[in-house]
């Protein structure tokens, strides 16, 4: 958190669909995968209403729509980091393109 306060530049990577590709020897084995890499600027969300909105997005992802109530003391101790994307790239390796 201290580093984020000093430098807002961030990068993240998400990989999925990993699959080992076996070959005749271990040295020739490889991996199939799909990945996304993003670069942007990060900032801490301080506003309670904006924190609640961000938590709603997360809660709805896991539990579906509904009334998600957050006690003020929980929002006070929750850190929400907003990332404004500047670039986003994707890679597919080893899979047939659709």
Biopython code that builds the backbone (N, CA, C, O; Angstrom):
import numpy as np
from Bio.PDB.StructureBuilder import StructureBuilder

atoms = [
    (1, "UNK", "N", (0.825, -1.184, 0.000)),
    (1, "UNK", "CA", (0.000, 0.000, 0.000)),
    (1, "UNK", "C", (0.877, 1.257, 0.000)),
    (1, "UNK", "O", (0.547, 2.262, -0.631)),
    (2, "UNK", "N", (1.999, 1.178, 0.722)),
    (2, "UNK", "CA", (2.896, 2.336, 0.742)),
    (2, "UNK", "C", (3.482, 2.595, -0.643)),
    (2, "UNK", "O", (3.609, 3.746, -1.060)),
    (3, "UNK", "N", (3.838, 1.525, -1.355)),
    (3, "UNK", "CA", (4.388, 1.682, -2.700)),
    (3, "UNK", "C", (3.342, 2.280, -3.627)),
    (3, "UNK", "O", (3.653, 3.155, -4.435)),
    (4, "UNK", "N", (2.111, 1.819, -3.515)),
    (4, "UNK", "CA", (1.022, 2.335, -4.351)),
    (4, "UNK", "C", (0.816, 3.832, -4.119)),
    (4, "UNK", "O", (0.516, 4.574, -5.054)),
    (5, "UNK", "N", (0.975, 4.261, -2.895)),
    (5, "UNK", "CA", (0.814, 5.686, -2.599)),
    (5, "UNK", "C", (1.929, 6.525, -3.222)),
    (5, "UNK", "O", (1.744, 7.716, -3.472)),
    (6, "UNK", "N", (3.084, 5.908, -3.472)),
    (6, "UNK", "CA", (4.219, 6.613, -4.059)),
    (6, "UNK", "C", (4.266, 6.497, -5.583)),
    (6, "UNK", "O", (4.813, 7.369, -6.259)),
    (7, "UNK", "N", (3.686, 5.408, -6.126)),
    (7, "UNK", "CA", (3.769, 5.152, -7.564)),
    (7, "UNK", "C", (2.466, 4.500, -8.021)),
    (7, "UNK", "O", (2.164, 3.370, -7.636)),
    (8, "UNK", "N", (1.711, 5.198, -8.824)),
    (8, "UNK", "CA", (0.388, 4.709, -9.239)),
    (8, "UNK", "C", (0.427, 3.773, -10.446)),
    (8, "UNK", "O", (-0.606, 3.223, -10.827)),
    (9, "UNK", "N", (1.596, 3.585, -11.053)),
    (9, "UNK", "CA", (1.711, 2.716, -12.227)),
    (9, "UNK", "C", (1.608, 1.256, -11.805)),
    (9, "UNK", "O", (2.328, 0.815, -10.909)),
    (10, "UNK", "N", (0.709, 0.500, -12.452)),
    (10, "UNK", "CA", (0.521, -0.907, -12.111)),
    (10, "UNK", "C", (0.415, -1.760, -13.367)),
    (10, "UNK", "O", (0.149, -1.269, -14.464)),
    (11, "UNK", "N", (0.632, -3.044, -13.166)),
    (11, "UNK", "CA", (0.481, -4.050, -14.207)),
    (11, "UNK", "C", (-0.148, -5.269, -13.550)),
    (11, "UNK", "O", (0.145, -5.576, -12.394)),
    (12, "UNK", "N", (-1.018, -5.967, -14.289)),
    (12, "UNK", "CA", (-1.566, -7.217, -13.781)),
    (12, "UNK", "C", (-1.622, -8.230, -14.913)),
    (12, "UNK", "O", (-1.650, -7.867, -16.089)),
    (13, "UNK", "N", (-1.638, -9.500, -14.543)),
    (13, "UNK", "CA", (-1.741, -10.578, -15.521)),
    (13, "UNK", "C", (-2.722, -11.620, -15.014)),
    (13, "UNK", "O", (-2.731, -11.956, -13.830)),
    (14, "UNK", "N", (-3.543, -12.128, -15.914)),
    (14, "UNK", "CA", (-4.478, -13.200, -15.604)),
    (14, "UNK", "C", (-4.227, -14.307, -16.621)),
    (14, "UNK", "O", (-4.265, -14.068, -17.828)),
    (15, "UNK", "N", (-3.969, -15.519, -16.132)),
    (15, "UNK", "CA", (-3.773, -16.686, -16.989)),
    (15, "UNK", "C", (-4.884, -17.691, -16.705)),
    (15, "UNK", "O", (-5.358, -17.802, -15.574)),
    (16, "UNK", "N", (-5.297, -18.428, -17.748)),
    (16, "UNK", "CA", (-6.283, -19.478, -17.554)),
    (16, "UNK", "C", (-6.133, -20.541, -18.624)),
    (16, "UNK", "O", (-5.340, -20.401, -19.555)),
    (17, "UNK", "N", (-6.902, -21.602, -18.478)),
    (17, "UNK", "CA", (-6.917, -22.725, -19.416)),
    (17, "UNK", "C", (-5.530, -23.327, -19.619)),
    (17, "UNK", "O", (-5.144, -23.650, -20.742)),
    (18, "UNK", "N", (-4.787, -23.476, -18.526)),
    (18, "UNK", "CA", (-3.469, -24.109, -18.623)),
    (18, "UNK", "C", (-3.627, -25.588, -18.937)),
    (18, "UNK", "O", (-4.476, -26.268, -18.360)),
    (19, "UNK", "N", (-2.813, -26.075, -19.844)),
    (19, "UNK", "CA", (-2.844, -27.493, -20.193)),
    (19, "UNK", "C", (-1.442, -27.910, -20.610)),
    (19, "UNK", "O", (-0.840, -27.313, -21.503)),
    (20, "UNK", "N", (-0.933, -28.943, -19.953)),
    (20, "UNK", "CA", (0.393, -29.454, -20.274)),
    (20, "UNK", "C", (0.356, -30.138, -21.635)),
    (20, "UNK", "O", (-0.539, -30.935, -21.916)),
    (21, "UNK", "N", (1.329, -29.821, -22.469)),
    (21, "UNK", "CA", (1.482, -30.472, -23.767)),
    (21, "UNK", "C", (2.703, -31.381, -23.646)),
    (21, "UNK", "O", (3.846, -30.924, -23.628)),
    (22, "UNK", "N", (2.428, -32.676, -23.562)),
    (22, "UNK", "CA", (3.507, -33.646, -23.378)),
    (22, "UNK", "C", (4.130, -34.003, -24.718)),
    (22, "UNK", "O", (3.439, -34.113, -25.731)),
    (23, "UNK", "N", (5.425, -34.178, -24.708)),
    (23, "UNK", "CA", (6.178, -34.587, -25.897)),
    (23, "UNK", "C", (7.029, -35.783, -25.517)),
    (23, "UNK", "O", (6.921, -36.292, -24.401)),
    (24, "UNK", "N", (7.864, -36.232, -26.421)),
    (24, "UNK", "CA", (8.640, -37.447, -26.178)),
    (24, "UNK", "C", (9.647, -37.319, -25.034)),
    (24, "UNK", "O", (9.993, -38.327, -24.418)),
    (25, "UNK", "N", (10.124, -36.116, -24.733)),
    (25, "UNK", "CA", (11.017, -35.930, -23.583)),
    (25, "UNK", "C", (10.543, -34.717, -22.789)),
    (25, "UNK", "O", (9.858, -33.836, -23.311)),
    (26, "UNK", "N", (10.922, -34.696, -21.527)),
    (26, "UNK", "CA", (10.506, -33.603, -20.645)),
    (26, "UNK", "C", (10.972, -32.245, -21.154)),
    (26, "UNK", "O", (10.270, -31.247, -20.989)),
    (27, "UNK", "N", (12.139, -32.197, -21.764)),
    (27, "UNK", "CA", (12.680, -30.924, -22.253)),
    (27, "UNK", "C", (11.860, -30.335, -23.401)),
    (27, "UNK", "O", (11.954, -29.138, -23.671)),
    (28, "UNK", "N", (11.072, -31.146, -24.068)),
    (28, "UNK", "CA", (10.271, -30.663, -25.197)),
    (28, "UNK", "C", (8.822, -30.359, -24.815)),
    (28, "UNK", "O", (8.049, -29.885, -25.648)),
    (29, "UNK", "N", (8.450, -30.629, -23.562)),
    (29, "UNK", "CA", (7.072, -30.360, -23.115)),
    (29, "UNK", "C", (6.798, -28.861, -23.128)),
    (29, "UNK", "O", (7.722, -28.049, -23.082)),
    (30, "UNK", "N", (5.535, -28.511, -23.191)),
    (30, "UNK", "CA", (5.146, -27.101, -23.181)),
    (30, "UNK", "C", (3.798, -26.928, -22.511)),
    (30, "UNK", "O", (3.269, -27.860, -21.906)),
    (31, "UNK", "N", (3.243, -25.725, -22.623)),
    (31, "UNK", "CA", (1.949, -25.421, -22.013)),
    (31, "UNK", "C", (1.060, -24.714, -23.023)),
    (31, "UNK", "O", (1.520, -23.893, -23.817)),
    (32, "UNK", "N", (-0.224, -25.052, -22.975)),
    (32, "UNK", "CA", (-1.242, -24.261, -23.652)),
    (32, "UNK", "C", (-1.776, -23.287, -22.606)),
    (32, "UNK", "O", (-1.855, -23.634, -21.427)),
    (33, "UNK", "N", (-2.141, -22.082, -23.015)),
    (33, "UNK", "CA", (-2.707, -21.128, -22.058)),
    (33, "UNK", "C", (-3.359, -19.971, -22.800)),
    (33, "UNK", "O", (-3.143, -19.759, -23.993)),
    (34, "UNK", "N", (-4.147, -19.248, -22.063)),
    (34, "UNK", "CA", (-4.713, -17.973, -22.501)),
    (34, "UNK", "C", (-4.353, -16.962, -21.416)),
    (34, "UNK", "O", (-4.401, -17.277, -20.227)),
    (35, "UNK", "N", (-3.991, -15.742, -21.828)),
    (35, "UNK", "CA", (-3.621, -14.747, -20.820)),
    (35, "UNK", "C", (-4.014, -13.343, -21.264)),
    (35, "UNK", "O", (-4.184, -13.060, -22.450)),
    (36, "UNK", "N", (-4.148, -12.489, -20.279)),
    (36, "UNK", "CA", (-4.420, -11.068, -20.489)),
    (36, "UNK", "C", (-3.469, -10.298, -19.585)),
    (36, "UNK", "O", (-3.283, -10.646, -18.419)),
    (37, "UNK", "N", (-2.867, -9.244, -20.137)),
    (37, "UNK", "CA", (-1.986, -8.368, -19.357)),
    (37, "UNK", "C", (-2.490, -6.939, -19.513)),
    (37, "UNK", "O", (-2.762, -6.482, -20.624)),
    (38, "UNK", "N", (-2.611, -6.244, -18.397)),
    (38, "UNK", "CA", (-3.068, -4.864, -18.425)),
    (38, "UNK", "C", (-2.109, -3.941, -17.695)),
    (38, "UNK", "O", (-1.480, -4.319, -16.706)),
    (39, "UNK", "N", (-2.014, -2.721, -18.207)),
    (39, "UNK", "CA", (-1.229, -1.659, -17.572)),
    (39, "UNK", "C", (-2.156, -0.485, -17.304)),
    (39, "UNK", "O", (-3.067, -0.218, -18.088)),
    (40, "UNK", "N", (-1.928, 0.214, -16.204)),
    (40, "UNK", "CA", (-2.765, 1.362, -15.911)),
    (40, "UNK", "C", (-2.296, 2.125, -14.699)),
    (40, "UNK", "O", (-1.165, 1.979, -14.236)),
    (41, "UNK", "N", (-3.209, 2.952, -14.195)),
    (41, "UNK", "CA", (-2.951, 3.785, -13.021)),
    (41, "UNK", "C", (-3.886, 3.334, -11.904)),
    (41, "UNK", "O", (-5.088, 3.177, -12.119)),
    (42, "UNK", "N", (-3.337, 3.131, -10.729)),
    (42, "UNK", "CA", (-4.115, 2.665, -9.588)),
    (42, "UNK", "C", (-4.296, 3.787, -8.572)),
    (42, "UNK", "O", (-3.427, 4.637, -8.382)),
    (43, "UNK", "N", (-5.451, 3.753, -7.933)),
    (43, "UNK", "CA", (-5.710, 4.720, -6.861)),
    (43, "UNK", "C", (-6.560, 4.060, -5.785)),
    (43, "UNK", "O", (-7.370, 3.176, -6.065)),
    (44, "UNK", "N", (-6.362, 4.504, -4.562)),
    (44, "UNK", "CA", (-7.163, 4.007, -3.444)),
    (44, "UNK", "C", (-8.510, 4.718, -3.441)),
    (44, "UNK", "O", (-8.579, 5.940, -3.574)),
    (45, "UNK", "N", (-9.570, 3.949, -3.287)),
    (45, "UNK", "CA", (-10.909, 4.518, -3.198)),
    (45, "UNK", "C", (-11.150, 4.885, -1.732)),
    (45, "UNK", "O", (-11.047, 4.034, -0.849)),
    (46, "UNK", "N", (-11.465, 6.135, -1.484)),
    (46, "UNK", "CA", (-11.666, 6.618, -0.115)),
    (46, "UNK", "C", (-13.146, 6.828, 0.206)),
    (46, "UNK", "O", (-13.554, 6.663, 1.356)),
    (47, "UNK", "N", (-13.948, 7.186, -0.786)),
    (47, "UNK", "CA", (-15.358, 7.500, -0.589)),
    (47, "UNK", "C", (-16.147, 6.239, -0.219)),
    (47, "UNK", "O", (-16.055, 5.226, -0.913)),
    (48, "UNK", "N", (-16.925, 6.298, 0.878)),
    (48, "UNK", "CA", (-17.672, 5.133, 1.364)),
    (48, "UNK", "C", (-18.688, 4.630, 0.336)),
    (48, "UNK", "O", (-18.839, 3.421, 0.162)),
    (49, "UNK", "N", (-19.377, 5.534, -0.341)),
    (49, "UNK", "CA", (-20.370, 5.119, -1.341)),
    (49, "UNK", "C", (-19.693, 4.401, -2.511)),
    (49, "UNK", "O", (-20.222, 3.414, -3.022)),
    (50, "UNK", "N", (-18.540, 4.889, -2.932)),
    (50, "UNK", "CA", (-17.808, 4.254, -4.032)),
    (50, "UNK", "C", (-17.244, 2.896, -3.595)),
    (50, "UNK", "O", (-17.198, 1.958, -4.391)),
    (51, "UNK", "N", (-16.818, 2.793, -2.331)),
    (51, "UNK", "CA", (-16.363, 1.507, -1.800)),
    (51, "UNK", "C", (-17.510, 0.499, -1.800)),
    (51, "UNK", "O", (-17.329, -0.655, -2.188)),
    (52, "UNK", "N", (-18.685, 0.938, -1.365)),
    (52, "UNK", "CA", (-19.854, 0.049, -1.324)),
    (52, "UNK", "C", (-20.226, -0.404, -2.732)),
    (52, "UNK", "O", (-20.577, -1.567, -2.937)),
    (53, "UNK", "N", (-20.153, 0.501, -3.698)),
    (53, "UNK", "CA", (-20.462, 0.151, -5.092)),
    (53, "UNK", "C", (-19.483, -0.902, -5.612)),
    (53, "UNK", "O", (-19.891, -1.849, -6.285)),
    (54, "UNK", "N", (-18.202, -0.743, -5.306)),
    (54, "UNK", "CA", (-17.194, -1.715, -5.727)),
    (54, "UNK", "C", (-17.437, -3.069, -5.063)),
    (54, "UNK", "O", (-17.316, -4.109, -5.710)),
    (55, "UNK", "N", (-17.778, -3.058, -3.787)),
    (55, "UNK", "CA", (-18.069, -4.316, -3.086)),
    (55, "UNK", "C", (-19.313, -4.985, -3.652)),
    (55, "UNK", "O", (-19.374, -6.212, -3.730)),
    (56, "UNK", "N", (-20.305, -4.191, -4.047)),
    (56, "UNK", "CA", (-21.514, -4.756, -4.663)),
    (56, "UNK", "C", (-21.168, -5.554, -5.914)),
    (56, "UNK", "O", (-21.723, -6.628, -6.143)),
    (57, "UNK", "N", (-20.256, -5.030, -6.719)),
    (57, "UNK", "CA", (-19.849, -5.730, -7.948)),
    (57, "UNK", "C", (-19.238, -7.081, -7.600)),
    (57, "UNK", "O", (-19.543, -8.089, -8.236)),
    (58, "UNK", "N", (-18.387, -7.097, -6.603)),
    (58, "UNK", "CA", (-17.755, -8.354, -6.179)),
    (58, "UNK", "C", (-18.795, -9.309, -5.601)),
    (58, "UNK", "O", (-18.823, -10.483, -5.969)),
    (59, "UNK", "N", (-19.644, -8.827, -4.710)),
    (59, "UNK", "CA", (-20.658, -9.674, -4.075)),
    (59, "UNK", "C", (-21.631, -10.247, -5.099)),
    (59, "UNK", "O", (-22.010, -11.415, -5.000)),
    (60, "UNK", "N", (-22.039, -9.454, -6.069)),
    (60, "UNK", "CA", (-22.969, -9.932, -7.095)),
    (60, "UNK", "C", (-22.320, -10.996, -7.970)),
    (60, "UNK", "O", (-22.999, -11.899, -8.457)),
    (61, "UNK", "N", (-21.021, -10.896, -8.169)),
    (61, "UNK", "CA", (-20.309, -11.907, -8.950)),
    (61, "UNK", "C", (-20.409, -13.270, -8.266)),
    (61, "UNK", "O", (-20.619, -14.283, -8.933)),
    (62, "UNK", "N", (-20.261, -13.303, -6.944)),
    (62, "UNK", "CA", (-20.252, -14.568, -6.214)),
    (62, "UNK", "C", (-21.628, -15.000, -5.726)),
    (62, "UNK", "O", (-21.909, -16.197, -5.677)),
    (63, "UNK", "N", (-22.489, -14.059, -5.363)),
    (63, "UNK", "CA", (-23.756, -14.405, -4.718)),
    (63, "UNK", "C", (-24.989, -13.973, -5.501)),
    (63, "UNK", "O", (-26.110, -14.244, -5.071)),
    (64, "UNK", "N", (-24.811, -13.311, -6.631)),
    (64, "UNK", "CA", (-25.951, -12.844, -7.418)),
    (64, "UNK", "C", (-26.458, -11.518, -6.893)),
    (64, "UNK", "O", (-26.011, -11.028, -5.856)),
    (65, "UNK", "N", (-27.406, -10.941, -7.631)),
    (65, "UNK", "CA", (-27.951, -9.642, -7.216)),
    (65, "UNK", "C", (-28.678, -9.752, -5.875)),
    (65, "UNK", "O", (-29.203, -10.806, -5.514)),
    (66, "UNK", "N", (-28.691, -8.673, -5.175)),
    (66, "UNK", "CA", (-29.374, -8.645, -3.884)),
    (66, "UNK", "C", (-28.995, -7.403, -3.118)),
    (66, "UNK", "O", (-28.218, -6.571, -3.586)),
    (67, "UNK", "N", (-29.555, -7.293, -1.937)),
    (67, "UNK", "CA", (-29.271, -6.153, -1.078)),
    (67, "UNK", "C", (-28.063, -6.493, -0.221)),
    (67, "UNK", "O", (-28.156, -7.310, 0.696)),
    (68, "UNK", "N", (-26.949, -5.877, -0.512)),
    (68, "UNK", "CA", (-25.714, -6.125, 0.236)),
    (68, "UNK", "C", (-25.472, -4.924, 1.137)),
    (68, "UNK", "O", (-25.173, -3.828, 0.664)),
    (69, "UNK", "N", (-25.604, -5.140, 2.424)),
    (69, "UNK", "CA", (-25.458, -4.066, 3.399)),
    (69, "UNK", "C", (-24.089, -4.183, 4.065)),
    (69, "UNK", "O", (-23.696, -5.262, 4.508)),
    (70, "UNK", "N", (-23.370, -3.065, 4.133)),
    (70, "UNK", "CA", (-22.041, -3.062, 4.724)),
    (70, "UNK", "C", (-22.008, -2.088, 5.891)),
    (70, "UNK", "O", (-22.235, -0.892, 5.707)),
    (71, "UNK", "N", (-21.730, -2.584, 7.081)),
    (71, "UNK", "CA", (-21.608, -1.680, 8.226)),
    (71, "UNK", "C", (-20.492, -0.665, 7.967)),
    (71, "UNK", "O", (-19.451, -1.017, 7.412)),
    (72, "UNK", "N", (-20.703, 0.593, 8.365)),
    (72, "UNK", "CA", (-19.685, 1.635, 8.125)),
    (72, "UNK", "C", (-18.298, 1.256, 8.630)),
    (72, "UNK", "O", (-17.298, 1.588, 7.993)),
    (73, "UNK", "N", (-18.224, 0.561, 9.771)),
    (73, "UNK", "CA", (-16.907, 0.193, 10.301)),
    (73, "UNK", "C", (-16.192, -0.816, 9.391)),
    (73, "UNK", "O", (-14.962, -0.847, 9.354)),
    (74, "UNK", "N", (-16.956, -1.646, 8.652)),
    (74, "UNK", "CA", (-16.342, -2.572, 7.709)),
    (74, "UNK", "C", (-15.808, -1.836, 6.480)),
    (74, "UNK", "O", (-14.730, -2.157, 5.981)),
    (75, "UNK", "N", (-16.562, -0.852, 5.996)),
    (75, "UNK", "CA", (-16.079, -0.060, 4.867)),
    (75, "UNK", "C", (-14.835, 0.739, 5.248)),
    (75, "UNK", "O", (-13.945, 0.951, 4.424)),
    (76, "UNK", "N", (-14.783, 1.181, 6.509)),
    (76, "UNK", "CA", (-13.629, 1.952, 6.971)),
    (76, "UNK", "C", (-12.334, 1.137, 6.906)),
    (76, "UNK", "O", (-11.271, 1.686, 6.616)),
    (77, "UNK", "N", (-12.419, -0.174, 7.177)),
    (77, "UNK", "CA", (-11.202, -0.996, 7.211)),
    (77, "UNK", "C", (-10.972, -1.751, 5.902)),
    (77, "UNK", "O", (-10.017, -2.520, 5.792)),
    (78, "UNK", "N", (-11.831, -1.540, 4.919)),
    (78, "UNK", "CA", (-11.691, -2.206, 3.624)),
    (78, "UNK", "C", (-10.911, -1.321, 2.659)),
    (78, "UNK", "O", (-11.234, -0.147, 2.478)),
    (79, "UNK", "N", (-9.879, -1.896, 2.042)),
    (79, "UNK", "CA", (-9.117, -1.170, 1.019)),
    (79, "UNK", "C", (-9.635, -1.590, -0.351)),
    (79, "UNK", "O", (-9.672, -2.778, -0.673)),
    (80, "UNK", "N", (-10.030, -0.620, -1.143)),
    (80, "UNK", "CA", (-10.458, -0.852, -2.522)),
    (80, "UNK", "C", (-9.476, -0.101, -3.422)),
    (80, "UNK", "O", (-9.243, 1.094, -3.241)),
    (81, "UNK", "N", (-8.911, -0.810, -4.381)),
    (81, "UNK", "CA", (-7.980, -0.204, -5.321)),
    (81, "UNK", "C", (-8.646, -0.178, -6.693)),
    (81, "UNK", "O", (-9.052, -1.213, -7.222)),
    (82, "UNK", "N", (-8.751, 1.015, -7.255)),
    (82, "UNK", "CA", (-9.328, 1.191, -8.588)),
    (82, "UNK", "C", (-8.183, 1.291, -9.590)),
    (82, "UNK", "O", (-7.226, 2.036, -9.383)),
    (83, "UNK", "N", (-8.296, 0.525, -10.685)),
    (83, "UNK", "CA", (-7.283, 0.579, -11.734)),
    (83, "UNK", "C", (-7.921, 1.130, -12.998)),
    (83, "UNK", "O", (-8.875, 0.557, -13.525)),
    (84, "UNK", "N", (-7.388, 2.245, -13.480)),
    (84, "UNK", "CA", (-7.832, 2.819, -14.747)),
    (84, "UNK", "C", (-6.900, 2.279, -15.825)),
    (84, "UNK", "O", (-5.724, 2.638, -15.891)),
    (85, "UNK", "N", (-7.459, 1.397, -16.679)),
    (85, "UNK", "CA", (-6.642, 0.742, -17.702)),
    (85, "UNK", "C", (-6.177, 1.724, -18.770)),
    (85, "UNK", "O", (-6.924, 2.599, -19.207)),
    (86, "UNK", "N", (-4.920, 1.551, -19.178)),
    (86, "UNK", "CA", (-4.361, 2.315, -20.287)),
    (86, "UNK", "C", (-4.124, 1.404, -21.488)),
    (86, "UNK", "O", (-4.378, 1.792, -22.629)),
    (87, "UNK", "N", (-3.636, 0.188, -21.226)),
    (87, "UNK", "CA", (-3.458, -0.786, -22.309)),
    (87, "UNK", "C", (-3.846, -2.170, -21.808)),
    (87, "UNK", "O", (-3.730, -2.481, -20.623)),
    (88, "UNK", "N", (-4.304, -2.981, -22.735)),
    (88, "UNK", "CA", (-4.724, -4.345, -22.424)),
    (88, "UNK", "C", (-4.349, -5.212, -23.616)),
    (88, "UNK", "O", (-4.697, -4.895, -24.753)),
    (89, "UNK", "N", (-3.641, -6.304, -23.359)),
    (89, "UNK", "CA", (-3.273, -7.224, -24.427)),
    (89, "UNK", "C", (-3.663, -8.637, -24.029)),
    (89, "UNK", "O", (-3.723, -8.965, -22.844)),
    (90, "UNK", "N", (-3.929, -9.471, -25.029)),
    (90, "UNK", "CA", (-4.302, -10.858, -24.777)),
    (90, "UNK", "C", (-3.426, -11.770, -25.617)),
    (90, "UNK", "O", (-2.946, -11.387, -26.685)),
    (91, "UNK", "N", (-3.223, -12.994, -25.112)),
    (91, "UNK", "CA", (-2.413, -13.963, -25.846)),
    (91, "UNK", "C", (-3.041, -15.332, -25.706)),
    (91, "UNK", "O", (-3.500, -15.711, -24.628)),
    (92, "UNK", "N", (-3.059, -16.075, -26.804)),
    (92, "UNK", "CA", (-3.482, -17.465, -26.801)),
    (92, "UNK", "C", (-2.321, -18.268, -27.333)),
    (92, "UNK", "O", (-1.805, -17.972, -28.411)),
    (93, "UNK", "N", (-1.893, -19.296, -26.583)),
    (93, "UNK", "CA", (-0.764, -20.116, -27.012)),
    (93, "UNK", "C", (-1.164, -21.589, -26.987)),
    (93, "UNK", "O", (-1.542, -22.127, -25.947)),
    (94, "UNK", "N", (-1.075, -22.221, -28.139)),
    (94, "UNK", "CA", (-1.309, -23.662, -28.223)),
    (94, "UNK", "C", (-2.728, -24.079, -28.513)),
    (94, "UNK", "O", (-2.985, -25.267, -28.707)),
    (95, "UNK", "N", (-3.653, -23.156, -28.550)),
    (95, "UNK", "CA", (-5.049, -23.456, -28.847)),
    (95, "UNK", "C", (-5.366, -22.997, -30.262)),
    (95, "UNK", "O", (-4.786, -22.032, -30.760)),
    (96, "UNK", "N", (-6.286, -23.696, -30.897)),
    (96, "UNK", "CA", (-6.763, -23.285, -32.217)),
    (96, "UNK", "C", (-7.536, -21.971, -32.065)),
    (96, "UNK", "O", (-8.307, -21.816, -31.118)),
    (97, "UNK", "N", (-7.339, -21.036, -32.980)),
    (97, "UNK", "CA", (-8.096, -19.790, -32.932)),
    (97, "UNK", "C", (-9.508, -20.040, -33.438)),
    (97, "UNK", "O", (-9.717, -20.798, -34.386)),
    (98, "UNK", "N", (-10.472, -19.396, -32.797)),
    (98, "UNK", "CA", (-11.885, -19.574, -33.175)),
    (98, "UNK", "C", (-12.232, -18.748, -34.386)),
    (98, "UNK", "O", (-13.374, -18.773, -34.844)),
]
sb = StructureBuilder()
sb.init_structure("model")
sb.init_model(0)
sb.init_chain("A")
sb.init_seg("    ")
for serial, (resi, resn, name, xyz) in enumerate(atoms, 1):
    if name == "N":
        sb.init_residue(resn, " ", resi, " ")
    sb.init_atom(name, np.array(xyz, "f"), 0.0, 1.0, " ", f" {name:<3s}", serial, name[0])
structure = sb.get_structure()
